[in-house]
């Protein structure tokens, strides 16, 4: 059985995928994993490839989900995006990295989603 943190993350990623599809993104892949890291969601909108980091948290806690996007995590994310672009020969394509912050109520239903576009990682 997955840990509570993993269950919460899965709920957030499922809600994030629904949000993206409602907003005209085509989901290419979820949980793209390599030994150097993972990309939660890879999607296309028009000709642009968008790499999504999804952070999920419960409303009312002092720690915000985006606070978990440490400098170390940002570096890993940049490396895995670079690996993906290289493996699919997409370096010349239009792409960006976005963050989706999924806030849940204590009963784990959706409160809101914040979409931060084209982030500049450390």
Secondary structure, DSSP 8 states (H G I E B T S, - for coil): ---HHHHHHHHHHHHHHHHHHHTT-EEEEEEEEETTEEEEEEEEETTEEEEEEEEEEETT-SS-GGGG--HHHHHHHHHHHHHHHHHTT-TTS-EEEEEEEEEE-TTS-EEEEEEE-S----
